[in-house]
């Protein structure tokens, strides 16, 4: 019983730590540069140290996603 409680507590704490360390950001814009600037501003606003662009789609508009670190 004590082992189950310990495992549950460790699982919950690891989920909380993971959720606090990464966020997904999305933005749209007219150019790659302007869209990345929006991503950078959003990352700065939430206090992220850095971000990695995970996808970018260019059509009539640019859609970009990023993960913060």
Secondary structure, DSSP 8 states (H G I E B T S, - for coil): -HHHHHHHHHHHHHHHHHHHH--EEEEEESSHHHHHHHHHHHHHHTT-S-EEEEEEEESSSEEEEEEE-
